[in-house]
Amino acid sequence: MSENKRKIEVPVMADVFAKGEKPEYLFWVGSAGAFDDRYKKVTRSFIKILTHLGISYAVLGTEESSTGDIARRAGNEMLFQMQAMMNIEILNSYEVAKIITCDPHAYNTFKNEYPDYGGKYEVIHHTQFLQNLITEGKLTIDSDVFKDKTLTYHDPCYLGRANGEYNAPRKVLDAIPSQKVEMKRNKSFALCCGAGGGQMFKEAEKGNKEVFIERTEDALETNADIIVTACPYCMVMMTDGLKYKNREEEIKNYDIAELIELSLQL
């Protein structure tokens, strides 16, 4: 990853709102984007892109909490509802209308589950956001950083099967000069990385192979140089899979936002 060439001040919603300003987008960082060392790099990459393009946005900062997704998937409905109502109160107090997030789990929760509790927002996954910018001609990539690389994309469950979004990530990748190859199981037939539904936080159940190893093998079969992900959970699993197979030195795992940042050399 490229080092910061300049310090970027990330606008915080409370500060922006106190000045009487209202950003167009709330960028929901998510737990992984805030605390996981690997996924913090994705957060930085996406913020660099937002700053580079002059997008009007802000984050909640210390006011951001868990969406409650994992609590609900793991069966703690009461905790989920507490989180949802608390978050909705904060979001509505700032008159948030549009939310961007890099986390398909947060995307799914805001889009499909928060409306039941009065939280109605336009929710955009970062791959959709990037694809719209490319389509509108606001984001152009003519870099040759990846022209000799082969990329394969892993579909996150909560972006793909749960919300039917298969095209946006692929259109963004198509805009990056490189070779692309699909895994044998892709789009609606893609195999889960093995982390969703709270599985990442519990011990593996009995069986002869863990799901993340099976999915890593799907990726390795393509002979790609880079496994592309668009979800923090998927990134953890694919990174672990590459380490398990002792291939982490030769094969990289990047989020789509990182590919864009590297291509733009921000």
ZIQUIWO-V930478 format. One record per residue. N is the residue number from 1. PSI is psi in whole degrees, 0 to 359 (* if undefined). NEAR is the number of other C-alpha atoms within 8 Angstrom. D_LAST is the distance of its C-alpha to the last C-alpha in Angstrom with 1 decimal. Layout:
# ZIQUIWO-V930478
[[N | PSI | NEAR | D_LAST] [N | PSI | NEAR | D_LAST]]
This chain:
# ZIQUIWO-V930478
[[1 | 143 | 3 | 10.2] [2 | 147 | 6 | 7.7] [3 | 157 | 4 | 8.9] [4 | 126 | 6 | 7.9] [5 | 336 | 5 | 7.5] [6 | 154 | 4 | 9.4] [7 | 132 | 5 | 11.7] [8 | 126 | 6 | 11.4] [9 | 119 | 4 | 14.9] [10 | 120 | 7 | 15.7] [11 | 133 | 9 | 18.7] [12 | 134 | 10 | 21.8] [13 | 317 | 13 | 24.3] [14 | 318 | 7 | 27.3] [15 | 316 | 8 | 25.9] [16 | 316 | 13 | 24.8] [17 | 325 | 10 | 28.1] [18 | 335 | 7 | 30.1] [19 | 0 | 6 | 28.9] [20 | 13 | 6 | 30.3] [21 | 156 | 7 | 27.0] [22 | 108 | 7 | 26.3] [23 | 154 | 10 | 22.7] [24 | 322 | 8 | 22.7] [25 | 145 | 12 | 21.3] [26 | 125 | 14 | 21.9] [27 | 111 | 11 | 19.2] [28 | 110 | 11 | 21.4] [29 | 317 | 11 | 19.7] [30 | 160 | 14 | 22.7] [31 | 315 | 9 | 24.5] [32 | 317 | 10 | 22.4] [33 | 337 | 13 | 19.1] [34 | 327 | 10 | 20.6] [35 | 333 | 8 | 22.7] [36 | 123 | 9 | 21.9] [37 | 320 | 6 | 19.9] [38 | 316 | 6 | 18.4] [39 | 345 | 13 | 17.6] [40 | 327 | 12 | 16.1] [41 | 325 | 10 | 13.0] [42 | 318 | 12 | 13.1] [43 | 314 | 12 | 13.6] [44 | 317 | 8 | 10.6] [45 | 314 | 11 | 8.4] [46 | 322 | 11 | 10.4] [47 | 323 | 9 | 10.5] [48 | 320 | 11 | 6.8] [49 | 314 | 11 | 7.7] [50 | 317 | 10 | 10.9] [51 | 315 | 9 | 9.9] [52 | 322 | 8 | 7.8] [53 | 359 | 8 | 11.0] [54 | 34 | 6 | 13.3] [55 | 137 | 7 | 15.1] [56 | 107 | 7 | 18.2] [57 | 167 | 11 | 18.3] [58 | 161 | 13 | 19.6] [59 | 163 | 12 | 20.5] [60 | 338 | 12 | 24.0] [61 | 230 | 7 | 23.2] [62 | 348 | 5 | 26.5] [63 | 348 | 6 | 28.4] [64 | 137 | 9 | 26.7] [65 | 181 | 9 | 29.0] [66 | 145 | 8 | 29.5] [67 | 339 | 12 | 30.2] [68 | 1 | 11 | 33.3] [69 | 308 | 11 | 32.5] [70 | 322 | 8 | 33.4] [71 | 315 | 12 | 36.5] [72 | 316 | 11 | 37.7] [73 | 327 | 9 | 37.1] [74 | 356 | 8 | 38.9] [75 | 3 | 6 | 41.8] [76 | 78 | 9 | 41.5] [77 | 323 | 8 | 41.9] [78 | 316 | 6 | 42.9] [79 | 319 | 10 | 39.7] [80 | 312 | 13 | 37.6] [81 | 324 | 9 | 39.5] [82 | 314 | 8 | 39.3] [83 | 314 | 12 | 35.5] [84 | 311 | 12 | 35.3] [85 | 324 | 9 | 37.5] [86 | 314 | 8 | 35.9] [87 | 317 | 11 | 32.4] [88 | 320 | 12 | 33.8] [89 | 317 | 8 | 35.5] [90 | 313 | 9 | 32.3] [91 | 316 | 9 | 30.3] [92 | 330 | 9 | 33.2] [93 | 334 | 7 | 33.7] [94 | 9 | 9 | 30.3] [95 | 40 | 6 | 31.2] [96 | 132 | 11 | 28.3] [97 | 325 | 9 | 28.4] [98 | 131 | 11 | 25.2] [99 | 129 | 13 | 23.5] [100 | 139 | 14 | 20.3] [101 | 151 | 15 | 20.1] [102 | 354 | 15 | 18.6] [103 | 112 | 11 | 22.1] [104 | 333 | 13 | 24.7] [105 | 316 | 9 | 27.4] [106 | 319 | 11 | 26.5] [107 | 310 | 15 | 26.0] [108 | 318 | 13 | 29.5] [109 | 313 | 11 | 31.1] [110 | 317 | 14 | 29.9] [111 | 317 | 12 | 30.7] [112 | 341 | 7 | 34.0] [113 | 326 | 9 | 35.5] [114 | 330 | 13 | 34.7] [115 | 332 | 11 | 36.6] [116 | 340 | 6 | 39.8] [117 | 15 | 9 | 39.4] [118 | 8 | 7 | 38.6] [119 | 94 | 10 | 34.8] [120 | 114 | 9 | 33.8] [121 | 160 | 11 | 30.2] [122 | 115 | 8 | 28.0] [123 | 130 | 11 | 25.9] [124 | 125 | 11 | 22.8] [125 | 150 | 12 | 21.1] [126 | 333 | 10 | 17.3] [127 | 323 | 13 | 18.0] [128 | 319 | 10 | 20.4] [129 | 314 | 10 | 18.0] [130 | 321 | 10 | 15.3] [131 | 319 | 12 | 18.3] [132 | 319 | 8 | 19.7] [133 | 321 | 10 | 16.6] [134 | 315 | 12 | 16.8] [135 | 321 | 7 | 20.6] [136 | 356 | 7 | 20.5] [137 | 11 | 7 | 18.3] [138 | 345 | 8 | 15.6] [139 | 114 | 9 | 13.0] [140 | 135 | 7 | 13.3] [141 | 111 | 10 | 12.1] [142 | 23 | 7 | 13.6] [143 | 152 | 9 | 11.8] [144 | 21 | 8 | 14.4] [145 | 321 | 7 | 12.7] [146 | 15 | 11 | 15.2] [147 | 334 | 8 | 18.0] [148 | 9 | 7 | 20.4] [149 | 148 | 10 | 19.8] [150 | 129 | 13 | 22.0] [151 | 141 | 13 | 20.8] [152 | 138 | 14 | 23.3] [153 | 132 | 11 | 22.8] [154 | 123 | 12 | 24.8] [155 | 119 | 12 | 26.1] [156 | 140 | 13 | 26.2] [157 | 317 | 10 | 29.8] [158 | 351 | 10 | 29.1] [159 | 317 | 15 | 26.7] [160 | 271 | 13 | 28.9] [161 | 323 | 10 | 32.6] [162 | 331 | 8 | 32.6] [163 | 5 | 8 | 30.8] [164 | 20 | 7 | 31.0] [165 | 99 | 8 | 27.3] [166 | 334 | 10 | 26.8] [167 | 317 | 6 | 25.4] [168 | 309 | 10 | 22.1] [169 | 321 | 12 | 20.3] [170 | 326 | 9 | 21.8] [171 | 324 | 9 | 20.9] [172 | 316 | 13 | 17.2] [173 | 324 | 9 | 17.7] [174 | 334 | 9 | 19.8] [175 | 350 | 9 | 17.0] [176 | 117 | 12 | 15.1] [177 | 112 | 11 | 17.1] [178 | 173 | 12 | 18.9] [179 | 143 | 9 | 22.3] [180 | 145 | 9 | 23.3] [181 | 139 | 10 | 26.4] [182 | 146 | 9 | 28.1] [183 | 159 | 12 | 29.9] [184 | 328 | 5 | 33.7] [185 | 110 | 9 | 33.4] [186 | 170 | 11 | 30.8] [187 | 233 | 9 | 30.5] [188 | 346 | 6 | 33.6] [189 | 6 | 6 | 35.0] [190 | 147 | 10 | 32.0] [191 | 139 | 7 | 33.0] [192 | 150 | 11 | 31.9] [193 | 342 | 13 | 29.8] [194 | 2 | 11 | 32.6] [195 | 340 | 13 | 30.9] [196 | 170 | 10 | 31.6] [197 | 24 | 8 | 34.6] [198 | 4 | 11 | 34.4] [199 | 332 | 10 | 35.0] [200 | 338 | 10 | 32.2] [201 | 15 | 6 | 34.2] [202 | 164 | 6 | 37.5] [203 | 151 | 6 | 39.2] [204 | 145 | 6 | 39.5] [205 | 170 | 4 | 42.7] [206 | 141 | 4 | 45.2] [207 | 176 | 5 | 44.4] [208 | 354 | 4 | 43.9] [209 | 140 | 6 | 40.1] [210 | 151 | 9 | 37.2] [211 | 319 | 9 | 35.2] [212 | 330 | 14 | 31.8] [213 | 317 | 10 | 33.3] [214 | 316 | 9 | 34.8] [215 | 323 | 12 | 31.5] [216 | 322 | 11 | 29.7] [217 | 323 | 8 | 32.5] [218 | 315 | 11 | 31.8] [219 | 317 | 13 | 28.2] [220 | 328 | 8 | 29.4] [221 | 336 | 7 | 32.0] [222 | 346 | 10 | 29.5] [223 | 28 | 7 | 28.4] [224 | 154 | 13 | 24.7] [225 | 332 | 10 | 22.1] [226 | 129 | 12 | 19.9] [227 | 122 | 15 | 21.3] [228 | 132 | 12 | 19.2] [229 | 169 | 14 | 20.0] [230 | 37 | 16 | 19.5] [231 | 136 | 11 | 21.5] [232 | 324 | 11 | 21.6] [233 | 314 | 10 | 25.2] [234 | 321 | 13 | 24.6] [235 | 317 | 14 | 21.8] [236 | 313 | 8 | 24.3] [237 | 316 | 12 | 27.0] [238 | 324 | 14 | 25.3] [239 | 316 | 10 | 23.9] [240 | 321 | 9 | 27.5] [241 | 318 | 11 | 28.9] [242 | 322 | 12 | 27.0] [243 | 318 | 9 | 28.2] [244 | 324 | 8 | 31.7] [245 | 3 | 7 | 31.8] [246 | 41 | 7 | 30.4] [247 | 9 | 9 | 27.6] [248 | 340 | 10 | 24.5] [249 | 322 | 6 | 23.9] [250 | 334 | 6 | 24.0] [251 | 130 | 11 | 22.7] [252 | 156 | 9 | 19.4] [253 | 111 | 11 | 19.1] [254 | 147 | 11 | 15.8] [255 | 155 | 12 | 15.4] [256 | 322 | 13 | 14.4] [257 | 323 | 11 | 11.5] [258 | 322 | 12 | 10.2] [259 | 318 | 9 | 10.9] [260 | 314 | 11 | 9.0] [261 | 316 | 13 | 5.7] [262 | 323 | 11 | 6.7] [263 | 322 | 13 | 8.1] [264 | 349 | 8 | 5.5] [265 | 49 | 6 | 3.8] [266 | * | 10 | 0.0]]
